[in-house]
Amino acid sequence: MALNSGPPAGVGPYYENHGYQPEGLYPTPPAAVPSAYAVYPAPYYPPTVPQYAPRVLTHTSTPSSPTQPKSPPGMVCTSKTKKVLCITFTLGAVLAGAVLAAVLLWKFLENKCLMSGIECGSSGTCVSPSHWCDGVLHCPSGEDENQCARLYGPNFVLQVFSAQKGSWHPVCQDDWSEGYGRAACQDMGYRNSFYSSRGVVDDSGATSFMKLNLSAGNADLYKKLYHSDVCSSKMVVSLRCIECGVTAKMGRQSRIVGGTSAALGDWPWQVSLHVQGVHVCGGSIITPQWIVTAAHCVEEPLNSPRHWTVFAGILRQSFMFYGHGYRVDKVISHPNYDSKTKNNDIALMKLQTPLTFSDKVKAVCLPNPGMMLEPEQPCWISGWGATHEKGKTSDELNAAPVRLIEPRRCNSKHVYNSLVTAAMICAGYLQGTVDSCQGDSGGPLVTLKSHIWWLIGDTSWGSGCAKANRPGVYGNVTVFTDWIYRQMRVTFLSPPPRALHACPEAQNSGGCGGPAPARARRDRSRGQDSWPWEASADYALALLGLRLTLSFLRETTQPASTRSASGSCSPPGAPRYLL
């Protein structure tokens, strides 16, 4: 969080992360030699990904033209023989690579819905994941609208989507049990997580409910639900799939730019995302295995999970060098993210091993639809970002109070002049003083409502830090809640959940009392040994075979002078800069 001035009015998203930079990391540069020419500042261009200072000083080298050695006399015949052998070997390699790629691609194409969406039961129709639970029947038998549950409002009221009426309805508490609650949590993407299920008074004004039909026997949970205009208990189901939004008492002020240091347990969902031992971005814990961050943090070349390590429950960056980090299994950026405008600036990280929750490590609650926020809702921001504009990232975790700023005011010509979209929210103060800054990207913007902390934003961009009329801009998490649940639910690397009870109908209905997601049912229909990750591995191997073949062809046919003049010494897929 910063207190400095930035670029002139009208300049859009421009600051990026520079990573944690401890004092004394680089040697003092030698004194500059006076020049007879005037020095002009280089023009500034916004980087597409976070930039970092190199740890190893590099020197510019002058490319030299390679000289072709003279062939000794009497070797002409040998050179022709080598050329023939090289061509023969190349053709053989191309043929072998093409055969391998064709076999692997053929096997991959058998699983036709892997890339185009989810298969509709036995019909074989492929439907995009974005069309599931959207109120429109895309599958012939309506499977895409059969298992659709969500949590509504600050009381976590369970609602089920009715394809018949095209609307969401609360579930009546009558005859409800904890087993059904666990099944609904699994269907929303909380694989092995359940916290509580209870009845609360319905305050949504609903006139139609979903009730359980116990005479349906061991049928699927969603097949047991039917419409009713009467709920005898006058109570609806409140479902908590995970304990979230709980923190230690807040007894102190803290600052990013304009606050003070945080204490352990104040912000237990805050994580630090490292690349090669350097803090790059912040993030927020939403389940033991899922982290929310910003999409601009994971732009190429940092979109590979192998680059990232997650640290949780540690306040100081200097302590993280000796702490236990968690490796990342998957990085998912929003498909509609725009790197130029920072629209839809949100991403997810799935950890290889789940976090162990404690007083220092907990989840923050995702915002439920139906939550009403005030135009100037009090919020908090936190992170290890710079404490002043163009400063170094902080060693300590800082936090500060801010307020939401109405979109109309934030988009006025004196502030951001219509740069803020519906997928963004502004927070801070128009007079400046408190703001997020470089190094805070991806970190949380949270608010306290109904005694629960909710994640309503992820730090995205801003013009300067803590400048007047230049507040911080955050990804609007309330817009992305459905997308987040969809990624948690429809992840083909996850094995299908087990049914809660065994029954004869389990194979067709997806389980007794614990329906498996449509994705899991689709996978089982292919055969006992046909798992989705096998298809993805085949596809990756096929592409790898094609890439290796094409790379070999380029290397053998391209002149040596052209290859050496490229100046590229980075291995394929590795970052093009040194950390």
C-alpha positions as CSV (number, residue, x, y, z in Angstrom):
1,M,0.0,0.0,0.0
2,A,1.4,3.3,-1.0
3,L,1.3,7.0,-0.5
4,N,3.0,8.4,-3.7
5,S,2.0,10.0,-6.9
6,G,1.8,8.2,-10.2
7,P,1.2,8.8,-13.8
8,P,-1.1,11.6,-15.0
9,A,-4.9,11.4,-15.0
10,G,-6.4,9.0,-17.5
11,V,-3.7,6.4,-17.3
12,G,-5.1,2.9,-16.9
13,P,-3.7,-0.3,-15.3
14,Y,0.0,-0.1,-15.1
15,Y,1.6,-1.3,-11.9
16,E,2.8,-4.8,-11.7
17,N,4.5,-6.9,-9.0
18,H,8.3,-6.8,-8.5
19,G,8.6,-9.6,-5.9
20,Y,10.1,-9.5,-2.5
21,Q,13.4,-7.6,-2.5
22,P,15.3,-7.8,0.7
23,E,17.8,-5.1,1.6
24,G,21.4,-5.7,0.3
25,L,20.5,-8.2,-2.3
26,Y,22.4,-6.5,-5.0
27,P,25.9,-4.9,-5.0
28,T,26.2,-1.1,-5.2
29,P,26.7,-0.2,-8.8
30,P,30.0,1.7,-9.8
31,A,29.9,5.4,-10.3
32,A,28.7,6.4,-13.7
33,V,31.2,7.9,-16.2
34,P,30.2,11.5,-17.2
35,S,28.7,11.6,-20.7
36,A,28.9,14.4,-23.1
37,Y,25.4,13.6,-24.4
38,A,22.1,14.5,-22.7
39,V,20.4,11.5,-21.1
40,Y,16.7,11.1,-21.9
41,P,14.4,8.8,-19.9
42,A,13.4,5.6,-21.7
43,P,9.7,5.5,-22.6
44,Y,7.5,3.4,-20.2
45,Y,5.6,0.4,-21.6
46,P,3.4,-1.7,-19.2
47,P,4.8,-5.2,-18.9
48,T,2.4,-8.1,-19.6
49,V,3.7,-10.1,-16.7
50,P,5.3,-9.2,-13.4
51,Q,8.9,-8.1,-13.8
52,Y,11.8,-9.1,-11.5
53,A,15.3,-7.9,-11.0
54,P,17.9,-10.5,-11.9
55,R,19.9,-12.1,-9.1
56,V,22.8,-12.7,-11.5
57,L,24.2,-9.7,-13.3
58,T,24.2,-10.3,-17.0
59,H,26.4,-8.7,-19.6
60,T,25.5,-7.9,-23.2
61,S,27.5,-9.9,-25.6
62,T,28.2,-9.0,-29.2
63,P,27.0,-11.8,-31.5
64,S,29.7,-13.1,-33.7
65,S,29.4,-14.5,-37.2
66,P,30.3,-18.2,-37.1
67,T,33.0,-19.2,-39.5
68,Q,32.6,-22.3,-41.6
69,P,35.7,-24.5,-41.2
70,K,37.4,-25.7,-44.4
71,S,37.0,-29.3,-45.3
72,P,40.3,-31.1,-45.5
73,P,41.3,-32.5,-48.9
74,G,40.0,-36.0,-49.6
75,M,36.9,-35.7,-47.4
76,V,34.3,-34.8,-50.1
77,C,33.0,-38.3,-50.4
78,T,32.7,-38.6,-46.6
79,S,30.7,-35.3,-46.4
80,K,28.2,-36.6,-49.0
81,T,27.8,-39.8,-47.1
82,K,27.1,-37.9,-43.9
83,K,24.5,-35.8,-45.7
84,V,22.8,-38.9,-47.1
85,L,22.8,-40.5,-43.6
86,C,21.5,-37.3,-42.1
87,I,18.6,-37.1,-44.5
88,T,17.8,-40.7,-44.0
89,F,17.8,-40.4,-40.3
90,T,15.6,-37.3,-40.5
91,L,13.0,-39.0,-42.7
92,G,13.0,-42.0,-40.3
93,A,12.5,-39.7,-37.3
94,V,9.7,-37.8,-39.0
95,L,8.0,-41.0,-40.0
96,A,8.3,-42.5,-36.5
97,G,7.1,-39.3,-34.9
98,A,4.1,-39.0,-37.2
99,V,3.1,-42.6,-36.5
100,L,3.4,-42.1,-32.7
101,A,1.5,-38.9,-32.9
102,A,-1.3,-40.4,-35.0
103,V,-1.7,-43.3,-32.6
104,L,-1.9,-41.1,-29.6
105,L,-4.2,-38.6,-31.2
106,W,-6.5,-41.4,-32.4
107,K,-6.7,-42.8,-28.8
108,F,-7.3,-39.3,-27.5
109,L,-10.1,-38.6,-30.0
110,E,-12.0,-41.6,-28.6
111,N,-12.7,-39.4,-25.6
112,K,-14.4,-36.7,-27.7
113,C,-15.8,-34.6,-24.8
114,L,-12.5,-34.1,-23.0
115,M,-11.8,-30.8,-24.8
116,S,-15.3,-29.7,-25.9
117,G,-17.2,-30.2,-22.6
118,I,-19.1,-32.7,-20.6
119,E,-21.0,-35.7,-22.0
120,C,-24.7,-35.8,-21.6
121,G,-25.3,-39.3,-20.1
122,S,-25.7,-42.0,-22.7
123,S,-26.7,-39.7,-25.6
124,G,-23.0,-38.8,-26.3
125,T,-23.8,-35.1,-26.8
126,C,-21.0,-32.8,-25.6
127,V,-22.0,-29.7,-23.7
128,S,-19.6,-26.9,-22.6
129,P,-19.2,-26.7,-18.8
130,S,-20.4,-23.1,-19.0
131,H,-23.9,-24.3,-20.1
132,W,-24.4,-26.5,-17.0
133,C,-26.9,-25.0,-14.6
134,D,-27.6,-22.0,-16.8
135,G,-31.3,-22.5,-17.0
136,V,-31.3,-23.9,-20.5
137,L,-31.7,-27.6,-21.4
138,H,-28.7,-28.5,-23.6
139,C,-28.7,-32.2,-23.0
140,P,-31.5,-34.3,-24.6
141,S,-32.6,-35.6,-21.2
142,G,-31.8,-32.4,-19.2
143,E,-28.8,-33.8,-17.3
144,D,-27.1,-30.4,-17.5
145,E,-29.8,-28.9,-15.2
146,N,-30.5,-31.9,-12.9
147,Q,-27.8,-31.4,-10.3
148,C,-27.6,-27.7,-9.6
149,A,-27.2,-26.4,-6.1
150,R,-26.0,-23.2,-4.7
151,L,-25.7,-21.3,-1.3
152,Y,-27.7,-18.1,-1.1
153,G,-27.3,-15.0,1.1
154,P,-25.4,-14.5,4.3
155,N,-27.2,-17.4,6.0
156,F,-25.9,-20.0,3.4
157,V,-29.5,-21.0,2.4
158,L,-29.3,-24.1,0.1
159,Q,-31.1,-23.5,-3.2
160,V,-31.7,-26.0,-6.0
161,F,-32.3,-25.0,-9.6
162,S,-35.6,-26.1,-11.2
163,A,-35.3,-26.7,-14.9
164,Q,-39.1,-26.9,-15.0
165,K,-39.6,-23.4,-13.7
166,G,-36.3,-22.0,-14.7
167,S,-35.6,-20.5,-11.3
168,W,-33.8,-21.2,-7.9
169,H,-35.8,-22.4,-4.9
170,P,-34.8,-22.9,-1.2
171,V,-34.9,-26.4,0.2
172,C,-37.4,-27.0,2.9
173,Q,-36.0,-28.4,6.2
174,D,-38.7,-31.0,6.4
175,D,-37.2,-34.6,6.6
176,W,-33.8,-33.2,5.8
177,S,-30.7,-35.0,7.2
178,E,-26.9,-34.4,7.3
179,G,-26.3,-37.1,4.7
180,Y,-28.2,-35.0,2.1
181,G,-26.1,-32.0,3.1
182,R,-22.9,-33.9,2.5
183,A,-24.1,-35.0,-0.9
184,A,-25.0,-31.4,-1.9
185,C,-21.5,-30.2,-0.7
186,Q,-19.9,-32.8,-2.9
187,D,-21.9,-31.7,-5.8
188,M,-20.8,-28.1,-5.4
189,G,-17.1,-29.1,-5.5
190,Y,-16.3,-29.6,-1.8
191,R,-15.1,-33.2,-2.3
192,N,-14.5,-34.3,1.3
193,S,-15.6,-31.2,3.2
194,F,-18.7,-30.7,5.4
195,Y,-19.3,-28.3,8.3
196,S,-22.9,-28.0,9.3
197,S,-26.5,-28.3,8.2
198,R,-29.4,-26.7,10.1
199,G,-32.8,-25.1,9.6
200,V,-33.2,-21.3,9.5
201,V,-36.2,-19.1,9.1
202,D,-36.6,-18.2,5.4
203,D,-36.3,-14.4,4.9
204,S,-36.1,-14.5,1.1
205,G,-39.8,-14.2,0.6
206,A,-39.9,-17.5,-1.4
207,T,-43.4,-18.8,-2.2
208,S,-42.2,-22.1,-3.7
209,F,-39.9,-24.7,-2.1
210,M,-38.1,-27.9,-2.9
211,K,-39.1,-30.7,-0.6
212,L,-37.9,-34.3,-0.1
213,N,-40.1,-37.1,-1.3
214,L,-39.1,-40.0,1.1
215,S,-41.2,-42.4,-0.8
216,A,-38.7,-42.2,-3.7
217,G,-36.6,-44.7,-1.8
218,N,-32.9,-44.8,-2.6
219,A,-33.1,-42.5,-5.6
220,D,-30.7,-39.7,-6.4
221,L,-31.0,-36.7,-4.1
222,Y,-32.2,-34.4,-6.9
223,K,-34.8,-36.9,-8.0
224,K,-36.2,-36.9,-4.5
225,L,-36.9,-33.2,-4.6
226,Y,-40.2,-31.9,-5.8
227,H,-42.0,-28.5,-5.9
228,S,-44.2,-27.5,-3.0
229,D,-46.0,-24.3,-2.1
230,V,-46.0,-25.4,1.6
231,C,-43.1,-25.9,4.0
232,S,-44.5,-27.3,7.2
233,S,-41.6,-26.4,9.4
234,K,-41.4,-22.9,7.9
235,M,-37.6,-23.5,8.0
236,V,-35.2,-23.8,5.1
237,V,-31.8,-25.6,4.9
238,S,-28.8,-23.6,5.9
239,L,-25.7,-25.5,4.6
240,R,-22.0,-24.8,5.5
241,C,-19.7,-27.0,3.5
242,I,-16.5,-25.6,5.2
243,E,-15.8,-23.5,8.2
244,C,-14.8,-20.2,6.7
245,G,-14.5,-16.5,7.5
246,V,-13.5,-17.0,11.1
247,T,-10.5,-15.1,12.4
248,A,-8.8,-13.9,15.7
249,K,-10.2,-10.8,17.3
250,M,-9.3,-7.6,15.5
251,G,-7.8,-5.3,18.1
252,R,-5.3,-3.3,16.1
253,Q,-4.9,-1.2,13.0
254,S,-2.7,-2.3,10.2
255,R,-1.3,-0.9,7.0
256,I,-0.3,-1.8,3.5
257,V,0.3,1.7,2.4
258,G,-1.1,3.6,5.4
259,G,-1.5,0.8,8.1
260,T,0.4,-1.3,10.6
261,S,1.7,-4.9,10.8
262,A,-0.7,-7.8,11.2
263,A,-0.6,-10.5,13.8
264,L,-0.8,-14.2,13.5
265,G,-4.4,-15.3,13.1
266,D,-5.7,-11.9,12.0
267,W,-5.9,-12.9,8.3
268,P,-5.5,-16.7,8.3
269,W,-6.6,-17.0,4.6
270,Q,-3.8,-14.9,3.3
271,V,-1.0,-16.8,1.4
272,S,2.2,-15.7,-0.3
273,L,2.8,-17.1,-3.8
274,H,6.5,-17.6,-4.5
275,V,8.5,-18.2,-7.7
276,Q,12.0,-19.6,-7.1
277,G,12.0,-18.3,-3.5
278,V,10.7,-14.8,-4.3
279,H,7.3,-13.4,-3.3
280,V,5.4,-12.6,-6.5
281,C,1.7,-12.3,-5.5
282,G,-0.8,-12.8,-2.8
283,G,-3.7,-15.2,-2.7
284,S,-6.7,-16.3,-0.5
285,I,-7.5,-19.8,0.8
286,I,-11.1,-20.9,0.0
287,T,-10.7,-24.6,0.7
288,P,-7.8,-26.7,2.0
289,Q,-6.8,-27.3,-1.7
290,W,-7.9,-24.2,-3.6
291,I,-6.4,-20.7,-3.7
292,V,-7.9,-17.6,-5.4
293,T,-5.4,-15.1,-6.9
294,A,-5.2,-12.7,-9.9
295,A,-5.0,-13.9,-13.5
296,H,-2.3,-11.3,-14.3
297,C,0.0,-13.1,-11.7
298,V,0.0,-16.3,-13.8
299,E,0.4,-14.9,-17.3
300,E,2.9,-16.6,-19.5
301,P,5.6,-17.8,-18.7
302,L,4.3,-18.2,-15.1
303,N,1.1,-20.1,-16.1
304,S,2.8,-23.5,-15.3
305,P,2.2,-24.9,-11.8
306,R,5.8,-26.1,-11.5
307,H,6.9,-22.5,-11.0
308,W,4.8,-21.8,-7.9
309,T,5.1,-22.5,-4.2
310,V,2.4,-21.4,-1.7
311,F,3.2,-20.4,1.9
312,A,0.4,-20.1,4.5
313,G,0.4,-19.1,8.2
314,I,3.7,-17.2,8.1
315,L,3.8,-13.4,8.6
316,R,7.4,-12.6,7.5
317,Q,8.9,-13.2,4.1
318,S,12.3,-13.9,5.7
319,F,10.8,-16.8,7.6
320,M,9.4,-18.4,4.5
321,F,12.9,-19.2,3.3
322,Y,13.0,-21.8,6.1
323,G,9.2,-22.6,6.2
324,H,7.2,-25.4,4.6
325,G,5.8,-24.5,1.2
326,Y,3.0,-26.2,-0.8
327,R,3.5,-27.2,-4.4
328,V,0.8,-26.3,-7.0
329,D,-0.9,-29.0,-9.0
330,K,-2.9,-26.9,-11.4
331,V,-3.2,-23.2,-12.4
332,I,-6.6,-22.1,-13.9
333,S,-7.0,-18.6,-15.3
334,H,-10.4,-17.2,-16.2
335,P,-10.9,-18.0,-19.9
336,N,-12.1,-14.4,-20.6
337,Y,-9.2,-12.6,-18.9
338,D,-7.9,-9.6,-20.9
339,S,-4.3,-8.8,-20.2
340,K,-4.6,-5.3,-21.6
341,T,-7.7,-4.1,-19.7
342,K,-7.3,-6.5,-16.7
343,N,-10.9,-7.5,-17.2
344,N,-11.9,-10.9,-15.5
345,D,-8.6,-10.8,-13.5
346,I,-9.0,-13.9,-11.4
347,A,-7.3,-17.3,-11.3
348,L,-7.3,-20.4,-9.2
349,M,-4.5,-22.6,-7.9
350,K,-5.1,-26.2,-6.9
351,L,-2.5,-27.5,-4.4
352,Q,-0.9,-30.9,-4.7
353,T,-1.5,-31.6,-1.0
354,P,-4.2,-30.0,1.1
355,L,-3.4,-27.4,3.7
356,T,-3.7,-28.3,7.4
357,F,-6.1,-25.8,9.0
358,S,-5.3,-24.3,12.3
359,D,-5.7,-21.0,14.1
360,K,-3.1,-19.6,11.7
361,V,-4.4,-21.2,8.5
362,K,-8.1,-21.0,7.7
363,A,-10.4,-20.3,4.7
364,V,-12.3,-17.1,3.8
365,C,-15.9,-17.5,2.6
366,L,-16.8,-17.0,-1.0
367,P,-19.6,-14.5,-1.4
368,N,-23.0,-16.0,-2.0
369,P,-25.5,-14.6,-4.4
370,G,-28.1,-12.5,-2.7
371,M,-25.6,-10.7,-0.4
372,M,-26.3,-7.0,-0.2
373,L,-23.3,-4.7,0.2
374,E,-23.5,-1.1,1.1
375,P,-22.3,1.5,-1.5
376,E,-19.4,2.3,0.8
377,Q,-19.1,-1.1,2.5
378,P,-16.2,-1.1,5.0
379,C,-13.5,-3.6,3.8
380,W,-9.9,-4.7,4.6
381,I,-6.9,-5.3,2.3
382,S,-3.8,-7.2,3.2
383,G,-0.5,-8.3,1.6
384,W,3.3,-8.0,1.5
385,G,3.3,-5.2,-1.1
386,A,5.3,-2.0,-1.1
387,T,4.5,0.5,1.6
388,H,5.0,3.4,-0.7
389,E,5.0,3.9,-4.4
390,K,8.1,2.5,-6.2
391,G,9.2,1.0,-2.9
392,K,10.3,-2.5,-2.1
393,T,7.9,-5.2,-1.0
394,S,7.5,-5.6,2.7
395,D,9.0,-8.3,4.9
396,E,5.9,-8.2,7.2
397,L,2.3,-8.9,6.3
398,N,0.4,-5.6,6.5
399,A,-3.3,-4.8,6.3
400,A,-5.5,-1.7,6.2
401,P,-9.1,-0.6,6.2
402,V,-10.7,0.7,3.0
403,R,-14.2,1.3,1.7
404,L,-15.9,0.4,-1.5
405,I,-16.3,3.2,-4.0
406,E,-19.4,3.2,-6.2
407,P,-18.8,2.3,-9.9
408,R,-20.3,5.5,-11.0
409,R,-17.8,7.6,-9.1
410,C,-14.8,5.3,-9.9
411,N,-15.6,5.5,-13.7
412,S,-16.0,9.3,-13.7
413,K,-13.7,11.2,-16.0
414,H,-11.7,12.6,-13.0
415,V,-10.9,9.0,-11.7
416,Y,-10.7,6.1,-14.1
417,N,-12.8,7.4,-17.0
418,S,-14.9,4.2,-17.7
419,L,-11.9,1.8,-17.4
420,V,-13.7,-0.1,-14.6
421,T,-15.9,-2.9,-15.8
422,A,-18.6,-4.9,-14.1
423,A,-16.0,-7.6,-13.3
424,M,-14.1,-5.0,-11.2
425,I,-14.7,-3.1,-8.0
426,C,-13.0,0.0,-6.6
427,A,-11.9,0.3,-3.0
428,G,-9.9,2.8,-1.1
429,Y,-10.3,6.6,-0.6
430,L,-10.5,9.2,-3.4
431,Q,-8.2,11.4,-1.3
432,G,-5.5,8.7,-1.3
433,T,-3.6,7.8,1.9
434,V,-4.4,4.1,2.0
435,D,-4.1,1.7,-0.9
436,S,-2.7,-1.6,-2.2
437,C,0.6,-1.5,-4.2
438,Q,3.2,-3.5,-6.0
439,G,3.4,-7.0,-4.5
440,D,-0.2,-7.1,-3.2
441,S,-1.6,-8.4,-6.5
442,G,-3.9,-11.4,-6.1
443,G,-4.4,-10.7,-2.4
444,P,-7.7,-10.4,-0.7
445,L,-10.3,-7.7,-0.4
446,V,-12.6,-8.9,2.5
447,T,-15.6,-7.5,4.3
448,L,-17.2,-8.5,7.6
449,K,-20.9,-9.2,7.4
450,S,-23.1,-11.3,9.7
451,H,-20.0,-12.0,11.8
452,I,-18.3,-13.7,8.8
453,W,-15.5,-12.6,6.6
454,W,-16.2,-12.7,2.9
455,L,-13.8,-12.5,-0.1
456,I,-15.3,-9.9,-2.4
457,G,-12.2,-8.9,-4.4
458,D,-8.7,-9.9,-5.5
459,T,-6.1,-7.1,-5.9
460,S,-5.8,-6.3,-9.6
461,W,-4.5,-2.9,-10.7
462,G,-4.2,0.8,-10.0
463,S,-2.6,4.0,-11.2
464,G,0.1,4.7,-8.7
465,C,-0.3,3.8,-5.1
466,A,-2.4,5.8,-2.6
467,K,-2.8,8.7,-5.1
468,A,-5.7,11.0,-5.0
469,N,-8.5,10.0,-7.4
470,R,-6.6,6.8,-8.1
471,P,-8.0,4.1,-5.8
472,G,-7.2,0.4,-6.0
473,V,-9.2,-1.8,-8.5
474,Y,-10.0,-5.4,-7.6
475,G,-11.5,-8.3,-9.4
476,N,-15.1,-8.6,-8.4
477,V,-15.3,-12.0,-6.8
478,T,-19.1,-11.8,-6.5
479,V,-19.2,-12.1,-10.3
480,F,-16.9,-15.1,-10.4
481,T,-18.4,-17.3,-7.6
482,D,-20.3,-19.6,-10.1
483,W,-17.1,-19.9,-12.2
484,I,-15.1,-20.9,-9.1
485,Y,-17.5,-23.6,-8.0
486,R,-17.6,-24.9,-11.6
487,Q,-13.8,-25.3,-11.6
488,M,-14.0,-27.1,-8.3
489,R,-16.8,-29.3,-9.5
490,V,-15.8,-30.0,-13.0
491,T,-12.1,-30.9,-12.7
492,F,-11.3,-34.0,-14.8
493,L,-8.2,-34.8,-12.7
494,S,-10.4,-35.4,-9.7
495,P,-11.7,-39.0,-9.2
496,P,-15.4,-39.4,-8.9
497,P,-16.7,-39.2,-5.3
498,R,-18.1,-42.3,-3.6
499,A,-21.9,-42.7,-3.0
500,L,-22.9,-42.2,0.6
501,H,-24.8,-45.5,0.6
502,A,-24.6,-48.5,-1.6
503,C,-27.7,-49.4,-3.5
504,P,-28.7,-51.2,-6.8
505,E,-29.6,-47.9,-8.4
506,A,-26.1,-46.4,-7.7
507,Q,-24.7,-47.1,-11.1
508,N,-27.4,-45.3,-12.9
509,S,-28.3,-42.5,-10.5
510,G,-24.8,-41.6,-9.4
511,G,-25.1,-42.9,-5.9
512,C,-27.6,-43.2,-3.0
513,G,-27.9,-40.0,-1.1
514,G,-24.6,-38.9,-2.6
515,P,-24.9,-38.2,-6.3
516,A,-21.7,-38.1,-8.3
517,P,-21.3,-35.1,-10.6
518,A,-22.2,-35.5,-14.2
519,R,-18.5,-35.6,-15.1
520,A,-17.9,-38.7,-12.9
521,R,-21.0,-40.4,-14.3
522,R,-19.8,-39.7,-17.8
523,D,-16.4,-41.2,-17.1
524,R,-17.8,-44.4,-15.6
525,S,-19.9,-44.9,-18.7
526,R,-16.8,-45.3,-20.8
527,G,-15.6,-48.4,-18.9
528,Q,-14.0,-49.4,-15.7
529,D,-10.4,-48.5,-16.8
530,S,-11.2,-45.4,-18.8
531,W,-10.3,-42.4,-16.6
532,P,-10.2,-38.8,-17.9
533,W,-6.5,-38.2,-16.9
534,E,-5.5,-41.1,-19.3
535,A,-7.0,-39.2,-22.2
536,S,-5.3,-35.9,-21.2
537,A,-1.9,-37.7,-20.9
538,D,-2.4,-39.2,-24.3
539,Y,-3.2,-35.8,-25.8
540,A,-0.2,-34.2,-24.1
541,L,2.1,-37.0,-25.4
542,A,0.7,-36.6,-28.9
543,L,1.4,-32.9,-28.9
544,L,4.8,-33.5,-27.4
545,G,5.7,-35.9,-30.2
546,L,4.6,-33.5,-32.8
547,R,6.6,-30.6,-31.2
548,L,9.7,-32.7,-30.9
549,T,9.4,-33.8,-34.5
550,L,8.9,-30.2,-35.8
551,S,11.7,-29.0,-33.5
552,F,14.1,-31.6,-34.9
553,L,13.2,-30.7,-38.4
554,R,13.9,-27.0,-37.7
555,E,17.2,-27.8,-36.1
556,T,18.4,-30.0,-39.0
557,T,17.2,-27.8,-41.8
558,Q,18.0,-24.3,-40.4
559,P,21.4,-22.9,-41.1
560,A,23.8,-22.7,-38.2
561,S,24.2,-19.0,-38.5
562,T,20.4,-18.4,-38.2
563,R,20.1,-20.6,-35.0
564,S,23.1,-18.9,-33.3
565,A,21.9,-15.4,-34.1
566,S,18.7,-15.9,-32.2
567,G,20.5,-15.4,-29.0
568,S,18.0,-17.6,-27.1
569,C,19.5,-19.8,-24.4
570,S,16.4,-20.5,-22.4
571,P,15.1,-24.1,-22.3
572,P,11.6,-24.7,-23.8
573,G,8.9,-23.6,-21.5
574,A,11.2,-22.0,-19.0
575,P,10.8,-18.3,-18.0
576,R,12.6,-15.9,-20.3
577,Y,14.2,-14.1,-17.4
578,L,16.3,-14.9,-14.4
579,L,14.9,-14.7,-10.9
